[in-house]
């Protein structure tokens, strides 16, 4: 594991400082990357990282709607990738690492196919996730999502499972075949940037009636209210000269 990792408090303070310097209070997105830090010589060997970890904070002005590949009202289309999701025995997909070739190749396939993203299967042929997001399906009112053996157990994925329980929506985390997704009543993806995005077509097959479904809509509404709930957001301290406090 990494040595001399920044504390949670240090990370939050660095984020706030970065937002303040850039005057960012809303409409911004940031990506955090933690590396082993500087080496005293060029090598893949971690023994040469002797200065402690380096935290990289990359913020950008990036509103969700209209600026990404996702349309959270009309929905998106997916195509199943020929590239399989990594097995835990190789480069474990449960780790949010920077070795992204397993994600980039399916995304290229999606680009060539003219769709938003690619659906990825595990080595046994069951649905894992997309190249960028976790995925859910609804059948007869029950919310299903693949187990996280071959995918990232995302924060938004876990949040949706919590919200579903609060809303009285039955959930089932299990192995799911591609045929089940093709014939589902509803499908949607989840991710930090895209939030909850309806999927209206997979491999040229229309999902449900081709529109955002009622369960998806209920969960989107509940998710949108989370910043106003205690414990679900962190207030941004006032910047110098600012008079309001916002949350992210």
N, C-alpha and C positions, 0 to 999 in steps of 0.2 A: 504494500500500500504506500500511499504518499506520506512523506514525513513533513512535519512542521506546517500542517494545513491551517489556513486562516479560520478563525472562529466565526460562528454565525454572526456575532456582533460586528466583527471586522468587515465581513462581506456586506452586511447591510449598510454600514457607514460608508464603504467604498461606493456602493450603488447610489446612495443619497448625494455624495459629493459629485459623482459623475453627472447625475441628473441636474444638480444645481449649476455646475459649470456650463452645461449646455442649455440651461433654461427650459428643461423638459418637465412638464407637469401632466401632459395628456397627449394622446395620439402618437405615443412613442413605443418602440419595442426594443428590448435589449437581449443580447445573448451573452451568457457567462461561460468562460472557458477556464478551467484550472489545469495548469501544466505542472510538471515536476520542477520547473524552474530552470535557471541557467546551469550550463555545464562548464567545466573548466577546460574541456576539450571536446572535439566532435566525436560522438559515438552514440550508439543506441543503448549502451549500458547505463542503467539508472545510477550506478555507483558513482558516476561522474557529476550527478546533480547534487551539489554540496551547498547551495545557497538558499534552499527552501523553495516552496512552491510559488508560482506566479499566477495571479488572478487577472484575467483579461475581461474587461467589461466593454462590450461593443453596443452602444445605443444608436438608434436611428429613428428618424421620423417615419413612421410606418403604420398608418391607420389600417385596421383589418379590412373593412369593407371597401371593395373596389381597387385594392392595392395588392391583393394576393390572388392565388388561383382559386380561391374558395368563394362561393356564393351561398350564404347561409339561409337564403330564402328559396331561390329557384333550385338549388342543389347542384351537384356535380356528377360527372361520369367517370368511371374507373375501367381499367383494363387489367386482366390478370397477367402478371409478369412471368416470363420464363425463368427468371432468376429466383432461386429459393432463399428464404430467410436463413441467416446463419444459425447453425446448431450451437447450443451451449458448450459443446465439446470443442468448438473452434473459437470464434470471436463472439462471445456471449452477447446476444441482442438485448439483454436486460441491463447492460451497462451503456450509459449514454456517452459513448466515446467519440473520438474524432476520426476513426477509421470508417469513412462513409461510403466506400466503394460499393458495398452491398445495397446501399440506398440510392446511389447515383445512377447505377445501371438500369434499375427499374424505372426511375424517373425519366431517363432518356427514352425508354420504350413508351412511356405514357406520352411524352412530347411528340414522338413520331406518330402515335396513334391519334393524336389530337384530343386527348382527354386530360383531366386535371392531375391524376395520380395513378399509381399502379398498385393493384392488390397483390400481396405476396403470400405464398404458401410455405409451410414448413417442409422439412425433408420427407415427411410422411404424406404430404398432399393436403393437409388441413390448412384452413385459413389462419394466418398469423396476424398481420396488420397491413397497412399500406407502406409505401416507401417513406412516408413522413408522419403518419398518424396511427392511432389505434382505431379499431372499428367495432361497431355494434350492429346488431340486427334485431328486429322485432317480429315475432310470429305469434299470432293469437293473443296479443297483449303482453307477452312475456319478453323481457329484454335479455338478449344473449350476447356474450362477447367471448372471444377466444381466451383461453388461459394464457398466462404470461410466460410459459416455458420457452417460447421462441419469439418473444416481442418485448418491447420496453413497457414495463408496468407504469404507464404515464400518470402524472398527477391529475390531468383532466379526466382520464379514464376512471381513476379511483373516485374522483369527485362525482362523476355521473352515477356510479354505483351507489354512493352515499345518498345522492338526491333521489334516485329511484326508490330506495328504501323509504325515505321520508314521504314520498308521494304515493306509496303503496303499490308500486310497480314491481311485480315479481322479476327476479333476475336469475340468470343461470350462466356461470362461468365454466366453459367446457370446450372440448374439441368440436369444431364446426366445419362441415364440408363446404366446398365451393358451391355445390348444387343447392345447399340450404340458403346461402346468400342470394343466389340467383332467384329463388322462389320466395324470398322473404316479403313480408308486408311492408316493412320499412328497413332502411339501412342508413346509418350516419357514421361519420368519423369524428374523432375528438383529438384536440391538440391545443397547446397553449396559445398559439397565434390564431388558428382558425376557429377555436372553440368547438361548437357542435355544428357540423356541416352535413346536410342531407345528401344522400347518394341516390340519384334517380335512375341510374343505368350502370350495369356492370357487364362488360363483354357484349355490348349491344342489346342486352336484355333489360327491358324496363322493369324497375323495382316498384311493386305495388301499383298505384295509379299514375306513377311518374311525377308525383308531387311530394312535397314535405308532408310527412305523416303526423297524426295527432300526438303520438307518444314523443316523437322528436320535438314537436312544438312545445309540449309541456315541459320537457327537460331543458330546452333552450330558454324558456321563460324563467324557470327556477334558477338556472345558471346565471342569467343576466342580473339577478337580484343579489347574488352572493356578496358583492362589494359592500352592500349596505348591512350585512349581517355581522354580528360580533364574532371575531376570531377568524374571519375569512379574508381579511385584507390588512394591509399595514399602512397607516397614515404616513404621507410624505411630509417631513418637517418643512416649515415655511422657509422659502429661500429669502435671501437678503432683499428687503424691499417688498416682499410679497405679503398679502393680507389674508390669504385663504390657505386651507390645508386640504389636499386631495389625497385619494387613495389609489393604490395600484395592486 
